[in-house]
Structure formats: structure tokens, C-alpha cells
Amino acid sequence: MTAGKHPALVTFLFAVVIAAQTADNRAVFEQGQQALNRGDLAGAEKAFREVLQTEPDNVGAHGNLAVVYMRRREWPKALEQLHAAERLAPAMPGIQLNIGLAYYRQADYQRAIPPFETVLRDQPDSMQARYLLGLCYFFTERYAGAVRTLQPLWNQESQNLSYLYVMAIAASKAGQNELDQQATSRLLEVGKNTAELHLLIGKGHLAQSMYGQALTEFAEAERLNPREPFLHYFVGAVYVKQNDYQQAKQEFLKDAAIEPDMAYDYDQLGAVCSMLDQLPEAEGYYKQAIALDPRLATSQFGLAKIYKTQGKYAEALNALHEAAAVDPQSASVHYLSGQVLLALGRRTEARREFDETERLKKSIEDELQKKMSGQHVTDPQLAGEK
């Protein structure tokens, strides 16, 4: 989906809110709105915080302050303001959509589902909410739900290769063979002779563990467009699956050169350098990933493992705390936390972590460990959909 086709953030502009303000606050609010519109985030933050000092229940100020933080990728701060707005005006349009977006942008698809469902229930014609909800169902392997949610968008999105790719896979997984064939045929028709099509077909082969076929498609995509976004990331993912970490490293470096702000490249570079026992390099790459996305749990976890190896137990615990905040159900995080606490002589706390590890191992599969080992490939191409 092309950027800007659906608005990524909803800006709160409600006359009823502005009218309820004092004259001074109304002027400050409008100054903040103007600053936000021209991209002056510091000026907007200052203005909306000034409004909240005297009107702490001003919904518009909370909502627009959240937009400031979302544009800065400061997701916890954004969610704090959005939930404050939600408590004050639970039925106000836009709040639930932005809550869903804040979770979605952190790849927390499970938490993004309820707010998107709420938006779609109240506004059935919201294309953005429907599209993102369908992707959340897809990412959480609720394929029938993904098909049911995304299919009504066919007329609007059937020129969109990413949409067709998701529809084909979801329909196949849901056992809807006719729709699978329809989406696949349309995908081949729309994407004919394009690098993006070969990238998508290669990703499909990768998902089916057909690594030779995947590399063939990726090579054709590179022939057509050597700078195709995400191409080298997925080539690197194939080599990770094949345990060829040195070649994987070269591919992730190529993708990072094309897309220097893509945190997942540095996350993967940290992982493969760890596998190659290149720990100083791995540490640097993990830190680059975290600088771009502080809530990237795999990088926090990888950094914690390095710190434990180096005997930097306080730093390891800090990184594990960050990883647990994102993925509290990870048995791996709790187990490593127990090991670090044991090394510090904090036996009671360590025992609690080990007990939690055993409980989680019995109840769920550890997605974070699957990502760390290369069993599961994060798809940043789809994760960036608006």
C-alpha cells in the first residue's frame, strides 16, 4: 500500500473541545495545531502541554500530544496520552484508530486487534482500519479472519501487490482454494515483469522452506531492480535458514546500505554476528537497532545475552527488563533473567523467574526465541503498511 494513501495518523481537531477552552488556552491550542501541521513537533508538544497544565481533561490536547509522540516513534508516551483521551471521551472518533496504530507500529499485532475491531464496528467503511485489522489477523495466523476482513477491499486494492500477496496466502491457509487462485492470478497479472512481484513470489517460497526457488526469484528481482526495498533482507533470511551466517551478514549489510533506517537489518546483523562469535560487532548492531526502535525485543534480548557473557549483569538485567516490557510471555526472557539473577546471588528472584519459565513453556510457544533462531522471519515490508 503506498504511503499516504490512507492517513497514517489522525489529528484531533474538534470544535467542541476548542470552544470549551479559555480564550488564552484556545490561542495556545491553535498555535500547537499550527505547529503540528507544519511539522514543528517541539513547538506542538510545548503548546499542548501548556494547555494540559490548566485543563488536564482537554481531550484534543491529549490526542494531539499523542500524535506528536507517534511521529517521533515514542510509542509508550503516545499510548499514555491516547488512553487518557480514551478515558475522557471513549466514543470520540480517531482515538481507537490511533491506539491500534501505536500497537501496530510496535509489531504488537495482538493488542492492535481490539481497537481496530472497535473502529470497524463503529465505522464499517473505514478502509484503513479494515486493512490494518486484516493484516493483524494475518500476522497472528488468524487466516480465515484475515480473508473475511480484507476481501471487501478487493475493488479498491486489487492493484496493490502486497494486498494480493496477503490475500493469496491467507486464502490458501484458510482452505479457500478458489479465492487463492483468484488472488494469485491477479497478483501475476498486476505484477508482471516487476521486481516486486519476484520478491513476493520469493517470499512465498521462503515461507514454504523452498530456499532454492526463493533465491531464484530474488535473483530475478535483483536483475530487474538492484535496489528493490527489502530484497536483500529476505535473501539474508534464506541464508540464515541455511545456517550460512557469513553470506547472510553480507546481504543484511546490502539492505542496510539501501535502507539505513530499517531497524530489522541491524537486528539481524546482531543475530548473525552473534552466531559468528563476532560479539563486539553484534553489540554495536543491536544498539543501532534499538536506537531506531527501542522496543525491538529481539535486539534487547540479544544484547542481554552478550552482556551476560561479558559479566555485565546489571546491563543485562536492564536489557531484559526492556525485552519483557514488549514480550512478557517470552519464556526465554524469563529464563535468561533467572540466570543473570542467579549470577548476582539473588536466588529468590531467580527462582521466581525459573518458575515463570516453566509455566510459560507449558502454555505457549516462544515466538521471540523462534525469531532469534531464524525459525520465524519478521516481514518488515508488510509491517510498514499504512
C-alpha positions in Angstrom: 0.0 0.0 0.0 1.5 3.3 -1.0 2.4 5.7 1.8 -0.1 8.4 2.2 -3.0 6.5 0.5 -4.6 6.2 3.9 -3.7 8.8 6.6 -1.2 7.3 8.9 -2.2 9.4 11.9 -5.5 11.0 12.9 -5.1 14.6 14.1 -7.6 15.7 16.7 -9.5 18.8 15.6 -12.8 19.1 17.4 -14.6 22.5 17.6 -16.4 21.4 20.7 -13.1 20.9 22.5 -11.7 24.2 21.4 -14.9 26.1 22.3 -14.7 24.7 25.9 -11.3 26.3 26.4 -10.5 29.6 27.9 -9.6 32.3 25.4 -5.9 32.0 26.3 -5.9 28.3 26.0 -7.8 28.4 22.8 -5.0 30.5 21.3 -2.3 28.2 22.6 -4.2 25.2 21.3 -4.4 26.7 17.9 -0.7 27.5 18.0 0.0 23.9 18.8 -2.2 22.7 16.0 -0.4 25.0 13.5 3.0 23.8 14.7 1.8 20.2 14.3 0.6 20.9 10.8 4.0 22.3 9.7 6.0 19.5 11.4 7.3 21.6 14.3 6.9 18.7 16.9 8.8 20.5 19.7 6.5 23.6 19.3 3.4 21.4 19.2 4.4 19.5 22.3 5.1 22.6 24.3 1.8 24.2 23.3 -0.4 21.1 24.1 1.4 20.5 27.4 0.7 24.2 28.3 -3.0 23.6 27.6 -3.0 20.5 29.8 -1.4 22.3 32.8 -4.6 24.3 33.3 -7.1 21.9 31.5 -5.9 18.4 32.3 -9.1 17.0 30.9 -8.7 18.5 27.4 -9.3 15.6 25.1 -7.9 17.4 22.0 -4.7 18.3 23.7 -4.2 14.7 24.9 -5.0 13.4 21.4 -2.7 15.8 19.5 0.1 15.3 22.0 -0.2 11.6 21.2 0.2 12.4 17.5 3.4 14.3 18.3 4.8 11.2 20.1 3.7 8.8 17.4 5.5 10.9 14.8 8.6 10.6 17.0 8.0 6.8 17.4 7.8 7.4 21.2 5.1 4.7 21.5 4.7 4.4 25.3 4.3 8.2 25.6 1.8 8.2 22.7 -0.3 5.4 24.3 -0.3 7.2 27.7 -1.9 10.2 26.0 -4.2 8.2 23.9 -5.5 6.2 26.8 -6.0 9.4 28.7 -8.1 10.7 25.8 -10.0 7.4 25.7 -11.0 7.6 29.3 -12.3 11.2 28.8 -14.1 10.5 25.6 -14.4 6.8 24.8 -16.7 7.3 21.8 -14.7 10.0 20.1 -13.6 9.1 16.5 -9.9 8.7 15.9 -8.8 7.7 19.4 -9.2 3.9 18.9 -7.6 4.1 15.4 -4.5 5.8 16.8 -4.3 3.3 19.7 -4.4 0.5 17.1 -1.7 2.2 15.0 0.5 2.7 18.0 0.4 -1.0 18.8 0.7 -1.9 15.1 3.8 0.2 14.7 5.4 -1.8 17.5 4.5 -5.1 15.8 2.2 -5.8 18.8 -0.5 -7.1 16.5 -2.4 -8.9 19.2 -3.0 -5.7 21.1 -3.8 -3.8 18.0 -6.7 -6.0 17.1 -9.3 -4.8 19.7 -9.0 -1.1 18.9 -9.2 -1.8 15.1 -12.2 -4.0 15.7 -13.8 -1.2 17.6 -13.2 1.3 14.8 -14.6 -1.1 12.2 -17.6 -1.9 14.3 -18.4 1.9 14.6 -17.2 2.9 11.1 -17.6 -0.1 8.8 -16.4 2.0 5.8 -13.0 2.8 7.4 -10.6 1.3 4.8 -7.6 2.0 6.9 -9.0 0.2 10.0 -10.2 -2.7 7.8 -6.8 -3.1 6.0 -4.7 -3.0 9.2 -7.1 -5.3 11.1 -6.8 -7.8 8.3 -3.0 -7.6 8.4 -3.1 -8.1 12.2 -5.2 -11.2 11.7 -2.7 -12.4 9.1 0.3 -11.8 11.3 -1.3 -13.6 14.2 -2.2 -16.5 11.9 -5.9 -16.0 12.0 -6.2 -16.6 8.3 -9.9 -17.0 8.0 -10.4 -13.7 9.8 -7.9 -12.0 7.5 -9.7 -13.2 4.4 -13.1 -12.2 5.8 -11.8 -8.7 6.8 -9.7 -8.0 3.7 -12.0 -9.4 0.9 -14.4 -6.4 0.9 -11.4 -4.2 -0.1 -10.9 -6.2 -3.4 -12.3 -3.4 -5.7 -10.1 -0.7 -4.1 -6.9 -2.8 -3.5 -6.7 -5.3 -6.3 -3.9 -3.3 -7.9 -1.9 -3.5 -4.7 0.6 -6.3 -4.9 1.1 -6.6 -1.1 -2.7 -6.9 -0.6 -2.9 -9.6 -3.3 0.0 -11.4 -1.8 -1.6 -11.5 1.7 -5.0 -12.5 0.2 -3.4 -15.4 -1.7 -1.6 -16.7 1.3 -4.4 -16.2 3.8 -6.9 -17.9 1.4 -4.6 -20.8 0.9 -4.1 -21.2 4.7 -7.8 -20.9 5.2 -8.6 -23.6 2.6 -10.3 -21.2 0.3 -8.8 -22.5 -2.9 -10.9 -20.6 -5.4 -10.0 -17.3 -3.8 -6.4 -18.3 -3.5 -6.3 -18.9 -7.3 -8.1 -15.7 -8.0 -5.7 -13.6 -5.9 -2.6 -15.5 -7.3 -3.8 -14.9 -10.9 -4.4 -11.2 -10.2 -1.0 -10.9 -8.5 0.7 -12.4 -11.6 -1.3 -10.1 -13.9 -0.7 -6.9 -12.0 3.0 -7.5 -11.1 4.1 -8.9 -14.5 7.8 -8.2 -15.1 8.3 -6.3 -11.9 11.0 -6.8 -9.2 8.3 -6.5 -6.5 6.4 -9.5 -7.9 9.5 -11.7 -7.9 10.2 -10.5 -4.4 6.8 -11.5 -3.3 6.9 -14.9 -5.0 10.3 -15.5 -3.4 8.9 -14.7 0.0 6.2 -17.2 -0.6 8.8 -19.9 -1.4 10.8 -18.9 1.7 7.6 -19.3 3.8 7.3 -22.9 2.3 11.1 -23.6 3.1 11.7 -23.8 -0.7 15.0 -22.0 -0.4 16.5 -22.7 -3.9 13.3 -21.4 -5.6 13.3 -18.4 -3.3 16.8 -17.5 -4.2 16.0 -17.8 -7.9 13.1 -15.4 -7.6 15.2 -13.0 -5.5 17.9 -13.1 -8.2 15.4 -12.1 -10.9 14.1 -9.3 -8.7 17.7 -8.0 -8.3 18.2 -8.2 -12.0 15.2 -6.0 -12.6 15.9 -3.6 -9.7 19.1 -4.0 -7.7 17.8 -1.5 -5.1 14.4 -3.1 -4.6 13.5 -2.4 -1.0 13.7 -5.3 1.4 15.1 -7.6 -1.3 18.5 -8.3 0.4 16.8 -8.6 3.8 14.9 -11.6 2.6 17.9 -13.0 0.7 19.7 -12.8 4.1 16.8 -14.6 5.7 17.3 -17.5 3.3 20.9 -17.8 4.2 20.1 -17.7 7.9 17.7 -20.6 7.3 20.6 -22.4 5.6 23.0 -21.5 8.5 25.2 -19.6 6.1 25.7 -16.7 8.5 28.6 -15.0 6.7 26.6 -14.7 3.5 23.6 -13.6 5.4 25.6 -10.9 7.0 26.7 -9.5 3.6 23.0 -9.4 2.5 21.8 -7.6 5.5 24.6 -5.1 5.1 23.5 -4.6 1.5 19.9 -3.9 2.6 21.1 -1.5 5.3 23.0 0.4 2.7 19.8 0.9 0.8 17.5 1.4 3.8 19.7 2.8 6.6 16.7 3.5 8.9 15.3 -0.1 8.9 15.9 -1.4 12.4 15.3 -5.1 11.4 18.5 -5.1 9.3 20.6 -4.2 12.3 18.7 -6.7 14.5 19.5 -9.5 12.0 23.1 -8.3 11.8 23.4 -8.5 15.6 22.0 -12.1 15.4 24.2 -13.4 12.7 27.3 -11.7 14.2 26.5 -13.4 17.5 26.3 -16.7 15.6 29.7 -16.0 14.1 31.1 -15.2 17.6 31.7 -11.6 16.5 30.4 -10.2 19.7 31.7 -6.6 19.6 30.1 -6.2 16.1 26.9 -7.9 17.3 26.7 -5.5 20.3 27.1 -2.5 18.0 24.4 -3.7 15.6 22.0 -4.4 18.4 22.5 -0.9 19.7 21.9 0.5 16.3 18.6 -1.4 16.0 17.5 -0.3 19.5 18.3 3.3 18.7 15.9 3.1 15.7 13.3 1.0 17.6 13.7 0.9 21.4 11.0 -1.8 21.7 12.7 -4.3 19.4 12.6 -7.2 21.9 14.9 -9.5 19.9 17.7 -6.8 19.9 17.2 -6.2 23.7 17.3 -9.9 24.3 20.4 -10.4 22.1 22.2 -7.5 23.8 21.3 -9.1 27.2 22.9 -12.4 26.1 26.1 -10.6 25.2 26.2 -8.6 28.5 25.7 -11.9 30.4 28.7 -13.4 28.5 30.7 -10.4 29.4 29.7 -10.5 33.1 27.8 -7.2 32.8 24.9 -8.4 34.8 23.3 -5.0 35.6 23.3 -4.1 31.9 21.9 -7.5 31.1 19.0 -7.1 33.5 18.2 -3.6 32.1 18.0 -5.0 28.6 15.9 -8.0 29.7 13.5 -5.6 31.5 13.0 -3.8 28.2 12.5 -7.1 26.4 10.0 -8.2 29.0 8.0 -5.0 28.7 7.5 -5.8 25.0 7.2 -9.6 25.2 6.2 -10.5 28.8 5.2 -14.0 27.7 8.7 -15.0 26.5 10.0 -18.0 28.3 13.5 -17.2 27.0 13.5 -13.7 28.6 12.4 -15.1 32.0 14.9 -17.9 31.8 17.8 -15.6 31.0 16.6 -13.2 33.7 16.8 -16.1 36.2 20.3 -17.0 35.1 21.5 -13.4 35.5 19.8 -13.0 38.9 21.4 -16.3 40.0 24.8 -15.0 38.9 24.2 -11.9 41.1 23.3 -14.1 44.1 19.6 -13.1 44.0 18.3 -16.6 44.4 14.7 -15.9 45.4 14.1 -13.6 42.4 15.9 -16.1 40.2 13.6 -18.9 41.4 10.6 -16.9 40.5 11.9 -16.3 37.0 12.6 -20.0 36.6 9.1 -20.9 37.8 7.6 -18.5 35.4 9.7 -20.0 32.6 8.3 -23.4 33.3 4.8 -22.1 33.4 5.2 -20.3 30.0 6.8 -23.3 28.4 3.8 -25.4 29.2 1.3 -22.8 27.9 2.8 -21.2 24.8 5.4 -21.4 22.1 8.1 -18.8 22.5 7.9 -16.5 19.5 10.9 -14.4 20.5 13.2 -17.4 20.6 11.9 -18.5 17.1 12.8 -15.1 15.8 16.2 -15.2 17.4 17.0 -18.7 15.9 15.8 -17.7 12.4 12.7 -20.1 12.5 10.4 -17.2 12.1 11.1 -14.3 9.6 9.8 -10.9 10.5 8.3 -9.2 7.4 9.1 -5.5 7.6 7.6 -5.0 4.1 4.1 -5.8 5.4 4.8 -4.3 8.8 5.3 -0.9 7.2 1.8 -0.9 5.6 -0.3 2.1 6.5 
